Amino acid sequence: MYVYIMASRRNGTLYVGVTNDLERRVAEHKAGLVPGFTEKYNVKTLVWCEEFSGITEALQREKQLKNWRRAWKIALIETANPEWRDLADAGGS
């Protein structure tokens, strides 16, 4: 299980999600196959992800991040990925 953050651009719109197949889910976002928020705001760059062994922990982390202030999410991204590289293009985190 993965919790991930996608962005429209550096310091742009952020989206927090959870999935059991990160590669597939990111491909769906990039292809515009996920209707709603990410499609509307052109959120297509994987900037952060974290792997979990179970769904319970992943959902708890997703909920935690969704409740975080924007500045905290940006700090989390910049700690792990200061250049805001697309981790999907880089082969993961």
Steps between C-alpha positions, in 0.01 A plus 500: 500500500617849419409848612605757244494870421453628148549864395402717206842672516753609762302660784183447296184307573557190714308172515543229765390148411536133592533198271615140491663551155691826483621460143148435368341778703755762396456394135124549542554852637742587219258372233213701649306182583427613857200730475461782748761695691823380337358529150352846565823640644743315269668317789734257322840504672584243768710695751490280813403147602525268797451123504302310765457130566128526569190695403422615856833680544482647150149638554603647837797675336285627212249645746781657702652667193164622373454676836846660489551864417621567148835629627564169678430303180736724304770453766450120482539508121803728509676286760475188282490662155643855508495536120136384478608237244228278359573181693302297246756600236788439740393144579357564844613674816 
